[in-house]
Amino acid sequence: MKQEKNMFIAKFLPIKIFSFCMVVMLCCCTFFKAQKKQYFLIDTETKVKKKVKDSLSAAKFLDSLAQSNYFFTELKDVKLKGDSTLIYYDKGKNFNESYVSLSDSIVHQLKLEKEFFTKNLDSVKQNISKKYIDDGFAFSRIKSKFKGQKKGYPVVELEINKNNKRTIDGFVVKGYTKIPKRFIKNLDKDFKGKTYDEKNLIAINKNFLSHPFISLERQPQTLFTKDSTQIYLFMEKKKTNSFDGVIGFGNDKKDKFTLNGTLNVNFKNMFNGFETLNLYWQRNPDKGQTFDLQSDIPYLFSSNVGLNMKVNIFRQDSTFANVKALPAFYYHINNRQRIGFRGTFESSTIIDSLYTQGKDYNKKGIGIFFDMTEPSDIDLFLYKSKLNVGYDFLATKYTLENIDSKQNQFYFFGEYNYNIKGNHFLNIKGEGAMMDSKIDFSANELYRFGGWNSLRGFNENSLAADFFYYAGLEYRYLIGNQAFFDVFGQYGQLNNKSLNVKPKLYSVGLGFNFFIPIGLMSFQLSNGNEFGNPFKFNDIKIHWGILSRF
C-alpha cells in the first residue's frame, strides 16, 4: 500500500506543483511586462497543440484529464519562446478498466454495489449519468477521483454533482401562434410540472408528429433559467384543405356501361380553430346520389368539448329520398381520441307510388360513439390507424301504417397499416353494421355499402342490408416516398331479411398510387362477386382518383 501511495505521489503531484508554478509565473509576467503572454499545451504523443487563456486554464485542463480516465498525466517540459509559454505533457495510459468505488449517495439512489470491477469505466459513468438525467437532474455531472491502485488497475471513486432537479414549467409558442388556446392548455395539463427528461420530451414531440393542422419547424428547444424550464415550440401551419375526386367506370344492374364518381372537399383550419367543413357528393351507376354537409368545431368556448353537425341526403332516382341530421357533442380524451353523444333525426319519403318495398318513416334517437385516429408519418397513407365504433337507440314511426318501432343500431370500422419490413406494408381493414328491430325493415332504410371506400369490386352503394360485415388485406409496396403498388383481397357477408338473402361476397384487385404535382393520384382495378357465381371480366370496375391538398 505504501508503494502504491508513493507511485501516486510521484505521478500525480507534479501536476499540482505545475498549477501553482503557473499561477506564480503569470503574476510575475503580469507585473514586469505589459504585453500579453500566450499559453500553449502540447501533447507529446499526438503533437496536438491547444491554446489556452492563461496558466490557470492550463492547470485546469491537465487536472480534467483524470475525468477522461487519464489518471497518470505527467508534465514533461515548460519552454518560454518569446511571449509564448509552451507546456509539454504526456497523458499516459487511458485506464478504462478499473476498480470502481461509488459514493454513498449514488449507492443509495440507484441501489448499486458499493465496489466492483469494470472493463468499461466510460459506460458505467454514462449509465449513472443517464439515470440521474432521467430523474430530472439535467445538469448532473459525474466526477472521477483517483484513490490508488489495486492489482495493477486504478481504483476510481465516482461522485455525483446533481445540481437542481428540473421540471417542465411551461411552453412558449413561436412562429405560427394562431392556434386554439385550449390546445396549449392541454399541453400544460399533460406536461407542466412533470420531470424534464427524454421520455417526456419524446411525448411532447409526438403531439405534433403528423398532426393534421400544425407541425414543428424544428425540434422543441429548451430555455433554462435559474428558476424555470421553458419549452419553446416553433410551429408552422400545414396545408390542410383537400380535394378528393374519383371517377368510376363499370356496368349497372342491366350490364349497361355507366360513369359514376365522387367529390369530397374539405376546408380545414381556415379560421385557425382546427375547424373542418366537409362537402361530399357521390353518384352511383344505379342513379343513386348522396350529398353530405358536415362541420366540426373541436374546442367550443376554449374547452375540450367539440361540436359536429352532419346532414346527409340520399336519393334513389325517382323512387325515394332520405334526409338525415346528426348533431353531436364530443369530448377530447386527447389529440387523437374522442368520445361523444349524438342525436339522429331521419325522414324518408317514397316518391314512386309503385315502389312497394319502401315505406315513409320518421326516426328520432340518441347514440354514443368513439373515434380514434393515429396519423401516419408516410404521406402516401391517410393515417396509420383508425377506429370508429358507435351505438344508436332509435324510435321509428312508419307514418302511413301508423306503426311505432324501437330499433338498435351498431357500427364498427377499423383500419391499420402494419409495416412488415422496410418498404413492405400490410393494410388491414374491416367494417360492419347491424340494425335490430321486432318488425321487418323497409328497403329504403337499409344500410347501403360497396364501392371505392368499402367493399371494392361492387358499384357504389349497390349493396343493401340490415346486417353486413367485410374484412380485407391489402399488400402495399412503397417505391420511395412517392408511390406504392397494392394487391388486395376482401371477404364479406350481408343479411337482407326483406329479400331473405345471405350472400357471401368477395372482391380482388390491384392498384397504383403515386404523387404528381397536383396531388396523390390513384388508379385501381377491382372485381367483386358472390361465391358460387362465375368470374366475369366485364364486371371489372375501374377507378381513377386524385387527392390534392391546398
TORMI-540865 format. One line per field, with one value per residue (C-alpha): residue in three letters; x, y, z. Coordinates in Angstrom, 1 decimal. Example, Ala and Ser with C-alpha at 12.3 -4.5 7.8 and 13.67 -1.06 7.14 Angstrom:
// TORMI-540865
residuo <- (ALA | SER)
c1 <- (12.3 | 13.7)
c2 <- (-4.5 | -1.1)
c3 <- (7.8 | 7.1)
This chain:
// TORMI-540865
residuo <- (MET | LYS | GLN | GLU | LYS | ASN | MET | PHE | ILE | ALA | LYS | PHE | LEU | PRO | ILE | LYS | ILE | PHE | SER | PHE | CYS | MET | VAL | VAL | MET | LEU | CYS | CYS | CYS | THR | PHE | PHE | LYS | ALA | GLN | LYS | LYS | GLN | TYR | PHE | LEU | ILE | ASP | THR | GLU | THR | LYS | VAL | LYS | LYS | LYS | VAL | LYS | ASP | SER | LEU | SER | ALA | ALA | LYS | PHE | LEU | ASP | SER | LEU | ALA | GLN | SER | ASN | TYR | PHE | PHE | THR | GLU | LEU | LYS | ASP | VAL | LYS | LEU | LYS | GLY | ASP | SER | THR | LEU | ILE | TYR | TYR | ASP | LYS | GLY | LYS | ASN | PHE | ASN | GLU | SER | TYR | VAL | SER | LEU | SER | ASP | SER | ILE | VAL | HIS | GLN | LEU | LYS | LEU | GLU | LYS | GLU | PHE | PHE | THR | LYS | ASN | LEU | ASP | SER | VAL | LYS | GLN | ASN | ILE | SER | LYS | LYS | TYR | ILE | ASP | ASP | GLY | PHE | ALA | PHE | SER | ARG | ILE | LYS | SER | LYS | PHE | LYS | GLY | GLN | LYS | LYS | GLY | TYR | PRO | VAL | VAL | GLU | LEU | GLU | ILE | ASN | LYS | ASN | ASN | LYS | ARG | THR | ILE | ASP | GLY | PHE | VAL | VAL | LYS | GLY | TYR | THR | LYS | ILE | PRO | LYS | ARG | PHE | ILE | LYS | ASN | LEU | ASP | LYS | ASP | PHE | LYS | GLY | LYS | THR | TYR | ASP | GLU | LYS | ASN | LEU | ILE | ALA | ILE | ASN | LYS | ASN | PHE | LEU | SER | HIS | PRO | PHE | ILE | SER | LEU | GLU | ARG | GLN | PRO | GLN | THR | LEU | PHE | THR | LYS | ASP | SER | THR | GLN | ILE | TYR | LEU | PHE | MET | GLU | LYS | LYS | LYS | THR | ASN | SER | PHE | ASP | GLY | VAL | ILE | GLY | PHE | GLY | ASN | ASP | LYS | LYS | ASP | LYS | PHE | THR | LEU | ASN | GLY | THR | LEU | ASN | VAL | ASN | PHE | LYS | ASN | MET | PHE | ASN | GLY | PHE | GLU | THR | LEU | ASN | LEU | TYR | TRP | GLN | ARG | ASN | PRO | ASP | LYS | GLY | GLN | THR | PHE | ASP | LEU | GLN | SER | ASP | ILE | PRO | TYR | LEU | PHE | SER | SER | ASN | VAL | GLY | LEU | ASN | MET | LYS | VAL | ASN | ILE | PHE | ARG | GLN | ASP | SER | THR | PHE | ALA | ASN | VAL | LYS | ALA | LEU | PRO | ALA | PHE | TYR | TYR | HIS | ILE | ASN | ASN | ARG | GLN | ARG | ILE | GLY | PHE | ARG | GLY | THR | PHE | GLU | SER | SER | THR | ILE | ILE | ASP | SER | LEU | TYR | THR | GLN | GLY | LYS | ASP | TYR | ASN | LYS | LYS | GLY | ILE | GLY | ILE | PHE | PHE | ASP | MET | THR | GLU | PRO | SER | ASP | ILE | ASP | LEU | PHE | LEU | TYR | LYS | SER | LYS | LEU | ASN | VAL | GLY | TYR | ASP | PHE | LEU | ALA | THR | LYS | TYR | THR | LEU | GLU | ASN | ILE | ASP | SER | LYS | GLN | ASN | GLN | PHE | TYR | PHE | PHE | GLY | GLU | TYR | ASN | TYR | ASN | ILE | LYS | GLY | ASN | HIS | PHE | LEU | ASN | ILE | LYS | GLY | GLU | GLY | ALA | MET | MET | ASP | SER | LYS | ILE | ASP | PHE | SER | ALA | ASN | GLU | LEU | TYR | ARG | PHE | GLY | GLY | TRP | ASN | SER | LEU | ARG | GLY | PHE | ASN | GLU | ASN | SER | LEU | ALA | ALA | ASP | PHE | PHE | TYR | TYR | ALA | GLY | LEU | GLU | TYR | ARG | TYR | LEU | ILE | GLY | ASN | GLN | ALA | PHE | PHE | ASP | VAL | PHE | GLY | GLN | TYR | GLY | GLN | LEU | ASN | ASN | LYS | SER | LEU | ASN | VAL | LYS | PRO | LYS | LEU | TYR | SER | VAL | GLY | LEU | GLY | PHE | ASN | PHE | PHE | ILE | PRO | ILE | GLY | LEU | MET | SER | PHE | GLN | LEU | SER | ASN | GLY | ASN | GLU | PHE | GLY | ASN | PRO | PHE | LYS | PHE | ASN | ASP | ILE | LYS | ILE | HIS | TRP | GLY | ILE | LEU | SER | ARG | PHE)
c1 <- (0.0 | 2.9 | 4.4 | 1.0 | 0.9 | 4.4 | 3.6 | 0.5 | 2.6 | 5.3 | 2.9 | 0.2 | 1.9 | 3.8 | 0.5 | -0.4 | 3.0 | 2.8 | -0.6 | 1.0 | 4.1 | 2.0 | 0.0 | 3.2 | 4.7 | 1.5 | 1.7 | 5.3 | 4.8 | 1.8 | 3.9 | 7.0 | 5.6 | 2.8 | 2.5 | 0.1 | 1.6 | 0.3 | 0.0 | 0.0 | -0.5 | 1.3 | 0.6 | 3.9 | 2.3 | -0.2 | 1.7 | -1.8 | -1.3 | -4.0 | -4.1 | -5.4 | -6.2 | -3.8 | -1.8 | -4.8 | -6.7 | -3.7 | -3.7 | -7.5 | -7.2 | -4.5 | -6.4 | -9.6 | -7.8 | -8.5 | -12.2 | -11.4 | -9.5 | -6.0 | -5.0 | -1.2 | -0.8 | 2.8 | 4.2 | 7.3 | 8.6 | 7.9 | 9.6 | 9.5 | 9.6 | 9.2 | 5.8 | 4.6 | 4.8 | 4.9 | 3.8 | 4.6 | 2.6 | 2.1 | -1.5 | -0.2 | -2.4 | -6.2 | -7.5 | -11.0 | -10.6 | -10.6 | -12.0 | -14.9 | -15.9 | -19.3 | -20.2 | -22.9 | -25.4 | -25.1 | -25.4 | -28.5 | -30.2 | -29.5 | -29.3 | -25.9 | -23.0 | -20.5 | -17.4 | -16.9 | -14.5 | -15.4 | -13.9 | -15.6 | -15.5 | -16.9 | -20.0 | -20.5 | -20.3 | -22.7 | -25.3 | -25.1 | -25.4 | -28.3 | -30.3 | -29.9 | -30.8 | -33.9 | -34.9 | -34.8 | -31.2 | -30.4 | -27.1 | -25.8 | -22.1 | -20.1 | -16.7 | -13.9 | -11.4 | -8.2 | -7.9 | -4.8 | -4.1 | -5.2 | -3.8 | -2.3 | -5.6 | -6.5 | -9.2 | -11.6 | -14.2 | -17.3 | -19.3 | -22.3 | -22.9 | -26.7 | -27.4 | -31.1 | -33.9 | -35.6 | -39.3 | -41.3 | -42.7 | -44.5 | -44.5 | -43.6 | -45.1 | -43.2 | -43.8 | -47.5 | -49.2 | -52.9 | -53.8 | -56.6 | -55.8 | -57.2 | -54.5 | -51.8 | -53.8 | -54.0 | -50.2 | -49.8 | -52.2 | -50.3 | -46.8 | -46.5 | -44.8 | -43.5 | -39.9 | -37.7 | -36.4 | -36.1 | -39.3 | -41.4 | -39.6 | -40.4 | -44.1 | -44.2 | -42.8 | -45.4 | -48.2 | -47.0 | -45.9 | -48.2 | -50.7 | -53.5 | -53.2 | -49.8 | -46.2 | -42.9 | -40.3 | -37.6 | -37.3 | -38.6 | -35.9 | -35.4 | -34.6 | -33.1 | -33.0 | -32.2 | -35.8 | -37.6 | -37.5 | -39.4 | -40.1 | -40.1 | -42.3 | -41.6 | -44.8 | -46.0 | -49.4 | -50.0 | -51.8 | -54.8 | -57.6 | -58.1 | -60.0 | -60.6 | -62.2 | -62.8 | -64.2 | -65.5 | -66.3 | -68.5 | -71.7 | -75.1 | -77.6 | -78.6 | -75.0 | -75.0 | -71.7 | -72.0 | -69.9 | -70.0 | -68.0 | -67.3 | -66.3 | -65.0 | -63.9 | -62.5 | -61.9 | -59.8 | -58.4 | -59.3 | -60.2 | -57.3 | -59.6 | -58.8 | -62.3 | -63.5 | -66.1 | -66.8 | -68.7 | -69.3 | -71.2 | -71.5 | -73.3 | -73.5 | -74.2 | -77.8 | -78.7 | -78.4 | -77.0 | -75.6 | -74.9 | -73.2 | -72.6 | -70.6 | -69.0 | -66.7 | -65.7 | -63.3 | -62.9 | -66.2 | -65.6 | -61.9 | -63.0 | -62.3 | -65.9 | -66.4 | -69.5 | -70.1 | -73.1 | -73.9 | -76.7 | -77.0 | -79.3 | -79.7 | -82.0 | -82.5 | -83.5 | -87.3 | -88.0 | -87.4 | -85.4 | -83.9 | -82.8 | -80.8 | -79.4 | -76.8 | -75.9 | -73.2 | -71.2 | -67.9 | -65.1 | -61.4 | -59.7 | -56.5 | -55.5 | -56.2 | -59.2 | -62.7 | -66.0 | -69.4 | -73.1 | -75.2 | -78.8 | -80.4 | -83.3 | -84.2 | -87.1 | -87.8 | -90.4 | -91.5 | -91.6 | -92.8 | -96.1 | -95.3 | -92.3 | -94.0 | -90.8 | -90.4 | -92.3 | -92.5 | -91.0 | -89.5 | -86.7 | -85.5 | -82.9 | -79.7 | -76.4 | -72.8 | -69.6 | -65.9 | -63.3 | -59.5 | -57.2 | -53.4 | -51.7 | -49.2 | -45.7 | -45.9 | -47.5 | -48.8 | -51.1 | -54.1 | -53.4 | -51.6 | -54.7 | -58.3 | -61.1 | -64.8 | -67.5 | -71.0 | -74.4 | -77.8 | -81.2 | -83.9 | -87.7 | -89.2 | -92.7 | -94.0 | -96.4 | -98.8 | -99.2 | -99.2 | -96.7 | -94.1 | -91.0 | -87.8 | -84.5 | -80.9 | -78.1 | -74.4 | -71.5 | -67.8 | -64.9 | -61.2 | -58.1 | -54.4 | -51.2 | -48.7 | -45.1 | -43.9 | -40.4 | -38.7 | -41.0 | -43.4 | -46.8 | -50.0 | -53.2 | -55.8 | -59.4 | -62.8 | -66.3 | -69.6 | -73.1 | -76.3 | -79.8 | -82.2 | -86.0 | -89.0 | -90.6 | -89.2 | -87.3 | -88.4 | -86.0 | -85.4 | -84.0 | -81.4 | -77.6 | -76.1 | -72.4 | -70.0 | -67.6 | -64.3 | -64.1 | -65.8 | -66.3 | -64.5 | -65.4 | -69.1 | -70.8 | -71.1 | -73.9 | -75.2 | -75.5 | -78.4 | -78.6 | -79.9 | -76.6 | -73.2 | -69.5 | -66.4 | -62.7 | -59.7 | -56.0 | -54.0 | -50.3 | -48.6 | -45.1 | -43.7 | -41.5 | -39.5 | -41.9 | -43.6 | -45.6 | -46.9 | -48.3 | -51.0 | -52.8 | -55.8 | -58.5 | -61.7 | -64.3 | -67.8 | -71.3 | -74.7 | -78.1 | -81.3 | -84.4 | -86.8 | -85.3 | -84.4 | -80.8 | -77.5 | -74.9 | -71.1 | -69.1 | -65.5 | -63.5 | -60.0 | -57.9 | -54.8 | -53.8 | -51.1 | -50.9 | -48.3 | -47.6 | -47.9 | -47.5 | -51.2 | -51.5 | -51.8 | -53.2 | -54.8 | -55.7 | -57.4 | -58.9 | -61.3 | -63.8 | -66.4 | -68.9 | -70.8 | -69.2 | -70.6 | -71.1 | -68.7 | -66.0 | -66.9 | -64.3 | -66.9 | -67.7 | -64.3 | -64.5 | -62.1 | -61.5 | -59.3 | -58.9 | -56.9 | -56.3 | -55.0 | -54.1 | -54.1)
c2 <- (0.0 | 2.3 | 1.6 | 2.5 | 5.7 | 6.7 | 5.9 | 8.1 | 11.0 | 10.6 | 10.6 | 13.0 | 15.5 | 17.3 | 18.4 | 20.2 | 21.8 | 22.8 | 24.5 | 26.5 | 27.4 | 28.6 | 30.9 | 32.4 | 32.8 | 34.5 | 37.0 | 37.8 | 38.2 | 40.5 | 42.7 | 43.0 | 43.0 | 45.0 | 42.7 | 39.7 | 36.3 | 33.2 | 29.7 | 26.5 | 22.9 | 20.3 | 16.6 | 14.8 | 11.7 | 13.2 | 16.6 | 18.2 | 21.9 | 23.6 | 27.3 | 28.3 | 31.7 | 31.6 | 29.4 | 28.7 | 27.4 | 25.2 | 23.7 | 23.1 | 21.3 | 19.0 | 18.2 | 17.5 | 14.7 | 12.5 | 12.7 | 11.0 | 8.2 | 9.6 | 9.2 | 9.4 | 12.5 | 13.9 | 17.3 | 16.8 | 20.3 | 24.0 | 26.3 | 30.0 | 31.2 | 35.0 | 35.9 | 32.2 | 29.6 | 26.0 | 23.3 | 19.7 | 16.9 | 13.1 | 11.8 | 8.3 | 5.3 | 5.5 | 3.3 | 2.4 | -0.9 | -0.1 | -0.8 | 1.4 | 2.8 | 4.6 | 7.4 | 6.7 | 9.0 | 7.0 | 3.7 | 4.9 | 6.5 | 3.8 | 0.7 | -0.4 | -2.2 | -0.1 | -1.5 | -3.5 | -4.1 | -2.9 | -3.2 | -0.1 | 2.8 | 5.2 | 3.1 | 3.0 | 6.8 | 7.2 | 4.9 | 6.6 | 10.0 | 8.9 | 7.6 | 11.0 | 12.9 | 10.7 | 11.7 | 15.4 | 16.3 | 17.7 | 19.2 | 16.3 | 15.6 | 12.6 | 13.3 | 10.8 | 10.7 | 8.6 | 6.6 | 4.5 | 1.2 | -2.4 | -5.4 | -3.2 | -1.3 | 2.2 | 2.5 | 5.3 | 6.8 | 8.2 | 11.0 | 12.9 | 16.6 | 16.7 | 20.4 | 21.3 | 19.0 | 20.3 | 20.1 | 21.5 | 24.9 | 25.8 | 26.3 | 29.3 | 29.3 | 30.9 | 31.1 | 30.2 | 31.4 | 31.5 | 28.1 | 27.3 | 28.3 | 25.0 | 23.1 | 24.8 | 24.4 | 20.7 | 20.6 | 22.4 | 19.9 | 16.9 | 18.0 | 21.0 | 20.0 | 16.8 | 15.8 | 17.3 | 14.1 | 12.3 | 10.4 | 13.5 | 15.3 | 12.5 | 12.6 | 16.3 | 15.9 | 13.1 | 15.6 | 17.3 | 14.3 | 14.1 | 16.5 | 17.2 | 21.0 | 22.0 | 20.9 | 21.9 | 23.7 | 22.2 | 20.1 | 21.6 | 23.9 | 24.5 | 27.7 | 27.0 | 29.8 | 29.7 | 29.2 | 27.8 | 25.4 | 26.6 | 24.5 | 26.6 | 25.3 | 26.7 | 25.9 | 26.2 | 25.9 | 23.0 | 23.0 | 21.0 | 21.9 | 19.0 | 18.0 | 14.3 | 13.3 | 9.8 | 8.7 | 5.2 | 3.0 | -0.1 | -1.8 | -1.2 | -3.9 | -4.1 | -4.6 | -1.2 | 0.7 | 3.7 | 6.6 | 7.4 | 9.5 | 11.0 | 14.5 | 15.2 | 18.7 | 19.6 | 23.1 | 22.9 | 25.4 | 28.4 | 30.3 | 29.0 | 27.0 | 23.5 | 23.5 | 21.5 | 22.0 | 18.9 | 18.7 | 15.3 | 14.2 | 10.8 | 9.3 | 5.6 | 3.7 | 2.8 | 6.5 | 6.9 | 10.2 | 11.0 | 14.5 | 15.2 | 18.5 | 18.3 | 20.9 | 20.2 | 22.7 | 20.9 | 23.4 | 25.1 | 28.2 | 27.2 | 23.9 | 20.2 | 19.9 | 19.8 | 20.1 | 18.1 | 18.8 | 16.5 | 16.5 | 13.5 | 13.4 | 10.2 | 10.0 | 6.8 | 8.1 | 8.9 | 6.1 | 7.5 | 10.2 | 10.0 | 13.1 | 12.6 | 15.1 | 14.0 | 16.7 | 15.5 | 16.8 | 15.0 | 15.3 | 15.2 | 12.5 | 13.6 | 14.9 | 11.5 | 10.1 | 11.4 | 10.1 | 11.7 | 11.6 | 12.2 | 12.7 | 11.2 | 12.8 | 11.0 | 11.0 | 9.1 | 9.8 | 7.4 | 9.3 | 6.4 | 5.0 | 1.8 | 1.2 | -1.2 | -2.4 | 1.0 | 2.9 | 6.5 | 6.8 | 9.2 | 8.3 | 10.0 | 8.8 | 9.2 | 7.4 | 7.2 | 6.9 | 6.7 | 7.8 | 7.2 | 8.3 | 7.8 | 9.9 | 8.4 | 9.7 | 8.4 | 11.0 | 8.2 | 6.9 | 8.9 | 7.6 | 4.8 | 3.5 | 4.5 | 3.1 | 4.2 | 2.4 | 3.6 | 2.6 | 4.3 | 3.7 | 4.9 | 5.3 | 4.8 | 5.7 | 4.4 | 7.2 | 5.6 | 2.4 | 4.3 | 1.8 | 2.5 | 0.5 | 0.6 | 0.0 | -0.7 | 0.1 | -0.9 | 0.2 | -0.6 | 0.5 | -0.3 | 0.1 | -0.4 | -0.1 | -2.6 | -2.3 | -5.8 | -4.8 | -2.0 | -0.8 | -3.7 | -2.9 | -4.7 | -2.7 | -4.4 | -3.1 | -4.1 | -2.7 | -3.9 | -2.6 | -4.1 | -2.8 | -4.7 | -4.4 | -6.6 | -5.8 | -6.1 | -3.2 | -1.4 | -1.4 | 2.3 | 2.3 | -0.4 | 0.2 | 0.9 | 0.0 | -1.2 | 0.7 | 2.6 | 3.1 | -0.1 | -3.5 | -2.8 | -4.5 | -3.6 | -0.4 | 2.4 | 1.8 | -1.1 | -3.5 | -3.1 | -5.0 | -4.8 | -6.5 | -6.7 | -7.0 | -7.3 | -7.6 | -7.2 | -7.5 | -5.3 | -5.7 | -2.4 | -2.0 | 1.5 | 2.9 | 5.5 | 8.1 | 9.0 | 5.9 | 2.5 | -0.6 | -2.6 | -6.0 | -6.7 | -9.3 | -8.9 | -11.1 | -10.1 | -11.2 | -9.4 | -10.2 | -8.8 | -10.1 | -8.4 | -10.4 | -13.4 | -13.5 | -14.0 | -14.0 | -14.4 | -11.9 | -11.5 | -8.9 | -8.8 | -6.3 | -4.2 | -0.6 | 2.0 | 5.3 | 8.0 | 11.7 | 14.2 | 18.0 | 18.5 | 15.7 | 11.9 | 10.1 | 6.6 | 4.0 | 0.8 | -2.3 | -4.5 | -7.2 | -8.4 | -11.2 | -13.7 | -17.0 | -19.7 | -17.3 | -17.4 | -14.8 | -12.2 | -9.9 | -7.4 | -6.8 | -5.3 | -1.8 | 0.9 | 3.8 | 6.8 | 9.5 | 12.5 | 13.8 | 17.3 | 19.4 | 23.2)
c3 <- (0.0 | 0.8 | -2.7 | -4.4 | -2.4 | -3.4 | -7.1 | -6.9 | -5.3 | -8.0 | -10.9 | -9.8 | -7.6 | -10.5 | -11.9 | -8.7 | -8.4 | -12.0 | -11.4 | -8.5 | -10.6 | -13.5 | -11.2 | -9.8 | -13.3 | -14.5 | -11.6 | -12.3 | -16.0 | -15.5 | -13.1 | -15.2 | -18.7 | -20.3 | -23.3 | -23.0 | -22.9 | -24.8 | -23.4 | -25.5 | -24.3 | -26.5 | -26.2 | -26.6 | -28.0 | -30.6 | -31.1 | -30.8 | -29.9 | -27.8 | -26.9 | -23.5 | -22.0 | -19.1 | -16.7 | -14.5 | -17.6 | -18.4 | -14.9 | -15.0 | -18.3 | -17.1 | -13.9 | -16.0 | -17.9 | -14.9 | -15.7 | -19.0 | -17.3 | -17.8 | -14.1 | -14.6 | -16.7 | -16.5 | -17.1 | -19.3 | -20.0 | -20.0 | -22.5 | -23.0 | -26.6 | -26.9 | -25.5 | -25.6 | -23.0 | -24.4 | -21.9 | -22.9 | -21.3 | -21.6 | -20.9 | -20.2 | -20.5 | -20.5 | -17.7 | -18.9 | -17.0 | -13.3 | -9.9 | -9.1 | -5.7 | -5.7 | -3.3 | -0.7 | -2.4 | -5.7 | -4.0 | -2.0 | -5.1 | -7.7 | -5.5 | -6.9 | -5.3 | -3.4 | -5.1 | -8.3 | -11.3 | -14.8 | -18.2 | -19.4 | -16.9 | -19.5 | -19.9 | -16.1 | -15.9 | -18.9 | -17.3 | -14.0 | -15.6 | -17.7 | -14.7 | -13.0 | -16.1 | -16.5 | -12.9 | -13.9 | -13.0 | -16.5 | -15.4 | -13.3 | -13.6 | -12.7 | -11.0 | -11.0 | -8.2 | -8.3 | -5.0 | -5.7 | -7.3 | -6.9 | -8.7 | -11.4 | -12.0 | -10.7 | -8.0 | -9.1 | -6.8 | -8.6 | -7.1 | -8.5 | -8.7 | -9.2 | -9.3 | -9.1 | -10.3 | -13.5 | -14.2 | -17.2 | -16.2 | -19.4 | -23.2 | -25.3 | -28.9 | -31.7 | -35.5 | -36.1 | -32.9 | -34.1 | -32.6 | -30.2 | -26.6 | -25.4 | -27.3 | -25.3 | -22.1 | -22.8 | -23.3 | -19.9 | -18.3 | -19.7 | -19.1 | -16.7 | -13.5 | -15.0 | -14.9 | -17.6 | -19.2 | -22.5 | -22.1 | -21.7 | -24.5 | -26.9 | -25.7 | -26.4 | -29.8 | -30.6 | -30.1 | -33.2 | -35.2 | -38.2 | -36.5 | -39.1 | -38.7 | -37.4 | -37.5 | -35.8 | -37.9 | -35.7 | -32.6 | -29.3 | -27.8 | -24.0 | -22.2 | -18.7 | -16.2 | -12.5 | -11.5 | -14.6 | -17.6 | -20.6 | -23.8 | -27.0 | -29.8 | -33.3 | -35.1 | -38.7 | -40.3 | -42.6 | -45.9 | -44.8 | -47.3 | -49.7 | -52.8 | -53.4 | -56.7 | -58.0 | -61.4 | -61.7 | -64.8 | -64.7 | -65.5 | -63.8 | -62.9 | -66.6 | -67.7 | -69.2 | -69.1 | -66.8 | -65.5 | -61.8 | -59.4 | -56.0 | -54.9 | -51.4 | -50.5 | -47.1 | -45.8 | -42.6 | -40.1 | -42.2 | -39.1 | -37.0 | -34.7 | -36.1 | -37.5 | -40.5 | -43.2 | -45.4 | -48.7 | -50.2 | -53.3 | -54.9 | -57.9 | -58.4 | -61.6 | -60.5 | -60.4 | -56.7 | -55.4 | -51.9 | -50.6 | -47.2 | -45.5 | -42.3 | -40.0 | -37.0 | -34.3 | -31.9 | -29.0 | -28.1 | -25.9 | -25.3 | -23.8 | -24.6 | -25.8 | -29.6 | -31.9 | -35.0 | -37.3 | -40.3 | -42.8 | -45.2 | -48.2 | -50.3 | -53.3 | -55.4 | -58.9 | -58.7 | -56.2 | -52.7 | -50.8 | -47.3 | -45.2 | -42.0 | -39.5 | -36.9 | -34.3 | -31.9 | -28.9 | -28.0 | -25.5 | -26.4 | -24.5 | -26.2 | -29.6 | -31.2 | -29.3 | -28.6 | -27.2 | -27.6 | -27.8 | -31.0 | -32.0 | -35.0 | -36.9 | -40.1 | -42.5 | -45.7 | -48.4 | -51.2 | -54.5 | -56.7 | -55.6 | -57.4 | -55.1 | -52.6 | -50.9 | -49.2 | -46.5 | -45.4 | -41.9 | -39.3 | -36.9 | -33.7 | -31.3 | -29.4 | -29.6 | -28.3 | -30.4 | -30.0 | -32.6 | -32.7 | -35.4 | -35.4 | -38.1 | -40.4 | -41.0 | -44.5 | -46.8 | -49.1 | -46.3 | -44.9 | -41.4 | -39.6 | -37.8 | -37.4 | -35.2 | -35.1 | -33.1 | -32.3 | -30.9 | -31.5 | -30.0 | -32.3 | -32.2 | -35.6 | -36.8 | -40.2 | -41.0 | -43.4 | -41.4 | -38.1 | -36.7 | -34.0 | -33.6 | -31.4 | -33.1 | -32.1 | -34.4 | -34.1 | -36.2 | -36.4 | -38.6 | -38.2 | -40.3 | -39.6 | -41.7 | -40.5 | -41.5 | -42.4 | -43.2 | -45.0 | -47.8 | -47.3 | -45.6 | -44.9 | -44.8 | -42.5 | -42.8 | -41.6 | -41.3 | -40.1 | -39.0 | -37.7 | -37.1 | -34.9 | -34.6 | -33.8 | -37.1 | -40.7 | -42.1 | -45.3 | -48.2 | -48.1 | -44.5 | -45.0 | -44.9 | -48.3 | -48.9 | -51.5 | -53.8 | -53.7 | -49.9 | -48.7 | -50.4 | -53.7 | -56.9 | -56.5 | -57.6 | -55.1 | -52.5 | -54.6 | -51.7 | -49.2 | -45.9 | -42.3 | -41.3 | -43.0 | -42.5 | -44.6 | -43.9 | -46.2 | -46.5 | -48.9 | -49.5 | -50.3 | -51.6 | -51.4 | -54.2 | -52.2 | -50.7 | -54.0 | -54.9 | -53.9 | -55.6 | -54.0 | -54.3 | -52.2 | -51.3 | -49.4 | -47.9 | -46.7 | -45.9 | -45.8 | -44.5 | -46.1 | -44.2 | -46.6 | -49.5 | -47.4 | -48.8 | -47.0 | -49.8 | -49.1 | -51.1 | -52.2 | -54.1 | -55.5 | -57.3 | -57.7 | -57.9 | -58.2 | -56.2 | -56.9 | -56.3 | -59.2 | -58.9 | -58.1 | -55.5 | -54.9 | -57.9 | -57.6 | -60.2 | -59.3 | -61.0 | -58.9 | -59.3 | -56.8 | -56.9 | -54.8 | -54.0 | -56.4 | -59.3 | -62.3 | -62.6 | -65.2 | -66.8 | -67.9 | -64.2 | -63.6 | -62.0 | -62.9 | -60.6 | -61.1 | -58.4 | -57.3 | -53.8 | -53.7 | -50.6 | -50.8)
